């Protein structure tokens, strides 16, 4: 998967793509309107972060590229690529259980903390893509 050179874009399928881990310095794009919400992305080699209406949505360390990101009440789905192993954090419902699927294989169930954050680590190589689904149990 290539980096998202526009930093943040709306896809024809009604999903978002964002992040460019190939950048050497922090770059951001604010005030991106999508389906009535305002998005902001900060991205570069060390971190990628997405906010919606000023609230945390997604963060990865190191930086990543995310394509076809969609969050509903029941699940979050996207495809991720990064230059090396990556950890991403999502803002979900507080103190709730979710099943994490990577390339359609269950990685187990996890609980969000009091603030609703869920962190997942993925072993990945540069040029590799991983399909992610985080589904509420």
MIMITI-84569 format. One record per residue (C-alpha): residue number from 1; residue in one letter; chain; x, y, z. Coordinates in steps of 0.2 Angstrom, whole numbers, plus 5000, padded with zeros to 4 digits. Example, Ala and Ser with C-alpha at 12.3 -4.5 7.8 and 13.67 -1.06 7.14 Angstrom:
% MIMITI-84569
 pos code unit east north   up
   1    A    A 5062  4978 5039
   2    S    A 5068  4995 5036
END
This chain:
% MIMITI-84569
 pos code unit east north   up
   1    X    A 5000  5000 5000
   2    X    A 5007  5017 4996
   3    X    A 5007  5031 5008
   4    X    A 4992  5043 5007
   5    X    A 5000  5058 4999
   6    X    A 4985  5069 5001
   7    X    A 4987  5065 5020
   8    X    A 4968  5063 5022
   9    X    A 4956  5058 5008
  10    X    A 4938  5052 5006
  11    X    A 4936  5036 4996
  12    X    A 4922  5032 4984
  13    X    A 4916  5018 4996
  14    X    A 4912  5031 5010
  15    X    A 4928  5028 5020
  16    X    A 4943  5038 5024
  17    X    A 4961  5035 5020
  18    X    A 4975  5044 5029
  19    X    A 4993  5044 5035
  20    X    A 5010  5045 5026
  21    X    A 5024  5036 5036
  22    X    A 5037  5041 5023
  23    X    A 5037  5059 5028
  24    X    A 5053  5064 5039
  25    X    A 5045  5079 5047
  26    X    A 5028  5081 5056
  27    X    A 5014  5087 5043
  28    X    A 4996  5090 5047
  29    X    A 4980  5094 5038
  30    X    A 4965  5101 5048
  31    X    A 4947  5106 5044
  32    X    A 4944  5091 5032
  33    X    A 4925  5090 5031
  34    X    A 4918  5072 5029
  35    X    A 4900  5067 5032
  36    X    A 4896  5082 5043
  37    X    A 4912  5080 5054
  38    X    A 4928  5089 5054
  39    X    A 4944  5079 5054
  40    X    A 4962  5083 5057
  41    X    A 4977  5072 5054
  42    X    A 4995  5073 5059
  43    X    A 5007  5061 5052
  44    X    A 5026  5057 5048
  45    X    A 5038  5043 5051
  46    X    A 5036  5043 5070
  47    X    A 5017  5044 5073
  48    X    A 5001  5045 5064
  49    X    A 4986  5053 5073
  50    X    A 4967  5056 5067
  51    X    A 4955  5067 5076
  52    X    A 4936  5069 5073
  53    X    A 4928  5085 5079
  54    X    A 4943  5088 5091
  55    X    A 4942  5071 5099
  56    X    A 4954  5057 5097
  57    X    A 4950  5043 5085
  58    X    A 4967  5034 5080
  59    X    A 4985  5034 5083
  60    X    A 5000  5023 5078
  61    X    A 5018  5022 5083
  62    X    A 5028  5023 5072
  63    X    A 5018  5032 5058
  64    X    A 5007  5022 5047
  65    X    A 4996  5023 5032
  66    X    A 4978  5018 5034
  67    X    A 4966  5015 5020
  68    X    A 4947  5012 5020
  69    X    A 4944  5017 5038
  70    X    A 4926  5016 5044
  71    X    A 4920  5016 5062
  72    X    A 4902  5011 5067
  73    X    A 4894  5008 5084
  74    X    A 4898  4989 5082
  75    X    A 4915  4989 5074
  76    X    A 4930  4998 5066
  77    X    A 4938  4992 5050
  78    X    A 4953  4997 5040
  79    X    A 4969  4992 5031
  80    X    A 4986  4997 5038
  81    X    A 5003  4998 5032
  82    X    A 5019  5003 5041
  83    X    A 5038  5002 5038
  84    X    A 5040  4990 5053
  85    X    A 5030  4983 5068
  86    X    A 5017  4995 5073
  87    X    A 5006  4999 5088
  88    X    A 4989  5007 5085
  89    X    A 4977  5014 5098
  90    X    A 4958  5017 5094
  91    X    A 4945  5027 5104
  92    X    A 4930  5015 5107
  93    X    A 4917  5013 5120
  94    X    A 4924  5013 5138
  95    X    A 4926  4997 5148
  96    X    A 4919  4986 5134
  97    X    A 4925  4970 5126
  98    X    A 4931  4969 5108
  99    X    A 4937  4955 5097
 100    X    A 4953  4960 5086
 101    X    A 4954  4951 5069
 102    X    A 4970  4953 5059
 103    X    A 4968  4947 5041
 104    X    A 4952  4938 5046
 105    X    A 4961  4929 5060
 106    X    A 4956  4932 5078
 107    X    A 4970  4939 5089
 108    X    A 4958  4937 5104
 109    X    A 4947  4948 5114
 110    X    A 4952  4964 5123
 111    X    A 4944  4976 5135
 112    X    A 4945  4995 5133
 113    X    A 4951  5005 5148
 114    X    A 4940  5018 5157
 115    X    A 4943  5031 5143
 116    X    A 4939  5019 5130
 117    X    A 4956  5016 5122
 118    X    A 4961  5000 5115
 119    X    A 4979  4997 5109
 120    X    A 4985  4983 5097
 121    X    A 5002  4978 5091
 122    X    A 5005  4971 5074
 123    X    A 5020  4963 5067
 124    X    A 5022  4970 5050
 125    X    A 5036  4973 5036
 126    X    A 5038  4988 5025
 127    X    A 5026  4985 5010
 128    X    A 5015  4973 5019
 129    X    A 4996  4977 5022
 130    X    A 4986  4970 5036
 131    X    A 4967  4970 5036
 132    X    A 4960  4975 5054
 133    X    A 4943  4973 5061
 134    X    A 4939  4977 5079
 135    X    A 4922  4971 5083
 136    X    A 4912  4974 5099
 137    X    A 4907  4958 5108
END
